[in-house]
Amino acid sequence: MRTLTNAQSKLGGVAVALLSATLILLSVSVSAWADNAALKVRIGAHADFTRFVLELEKPSAYRLLTLRDPYRIVIDLPDVKWAAPGSAADGAGGGLIRKYRFGQFRAGVSRFVLDLAAPAAVKAHFLLGPDSKAGHRLVLDLTPSNASAFAAALGSVASPDWSEEALQAAAPREPEVRAPVRGNQGSETLVRTIVLDPGHGGVDPGAIGSSGVYEKSIVLAFAKSLRQRLQKRGRYRVVLTREKDFYIPLRKRYEIAHSYEADLFISVHADAHKTSSIRGFSVYTLSEKASDKEAAALAAKENKSDILAGYDLSEYDDQTSFILLDLAQRKTSEASWQFAQSLVTNMARDIRLLRRPHRFAGFAVLKSPTVPSVLVELGYLSNRQEERNLRTTSYRDKLADAMVRAIEAYFNQQDLLSRS
């Protein structure tokens, strides 16, 4: 075995040498890494370093990224299935690693996010081939660092086989825009565009129920049920921000609504609370000032979604912090409020509501200046009965039917207002 390659990179302020023989099959396209699986994760805390070992079914290209506020190290790999013991959403750490999460980050890319207990430098990273004790392994050795050194070394480094171009080529296309519905006499019928945003996804599971069910799975199943019911009405074009289990940054979610010139944006969630007796449906609209401490705490939690998913927030600009200001934006805010009220009225017929079901706070995902937007919490996964309900297709369909009524009532109201 040769020891070191000539390709060296700096990460965490330390020169990193890649082992050439163990990088296995250089210059292979990303498709060659398909159908891989994460078999085991091991974390070893030693006197002067912490070792993170990911055992894989096959060798893999990879990319490392360091992020701060909070301190994180991200490991990206072409599609990898989770086949390891324990939780992919809340893995126990050790040494310099406080804990880790795994999931789909975007189409074609799986991601590990290592939450650090303190600033750390990547002393070395390399692949090892299988031996009598273990299979293919990706190894990271971390050493203690400090805030200034960590900040100076922020960035990414990739193995020679990492190909962003191949990953982009393999990614699925955006959902197609449906053609307008035509009336019986050939006249064009007004079609409303609704963007449904299943919250969280991929490496960010959202709330975790007492049975282990993930919020990201519940809300995606619900959004698909709601889309099906709306499309049957023949007057709606429905777009989902995500069709599968991968992550989308918060700003991108409402930008999708802008790109489709949406008439309504609904971000779908399911909450968790330290008090397990709390249950019920609720809806939130955007406000600079929260309606109560619980709404403020929920917004703060939801706004951390990009951090949990290992997203680089440095690319965000001031547009992500605007609040509705001018006349047109106030009109959007009023429409959001009207839809929230329609939800409360129509959901109450069949669905248990949270006390004071319409609340408001500074949710980042609702900061569209032109698209009426709400965030709904279908219920509480921390409540055993509500979690059981949300896990059933029949209850999610019941929720969807009630929401269709609310949507219909809202657009009928908007039509009346536009004619008055």
Secondary structure, DSSP 4 states (H G I P E B T S, - for coil): -----S-EEEETTEEEEPPTGGG-STT--GGGG-SEEEEEEEEEE-SS-EEEEEEESS----EEEEETTTTEEEEEEESEEE-SSS-SSSEEEETTEEEEEEEEEETTEEEEEEEESS-EEEEEEEEE---SS--EEEEEEEEE--HHHHHHT-EEEE-TT--HHHHHHHSPPPPPPPPPPB-TTSPBPP-EEEEEEE-SBTTB--SB-TTS-BHHHHHHHHHHHHHHHHHHTTSEEEEES-SSS----HHHHHHHHHHTT-SEEEEEEEE--SSTT---EEEEEE-SS-SSHHHHHHHHHHTTHHHHTT--GGG--GGGG----SHHHHHHHHHHHHHHHHHHHHHTTTS-EEEEEEEEE--GGG--SSS-EEEEEEEETTSHHHHHHHTSHHHHHHHHHHHHHHHHHHHHHHHHHHH-
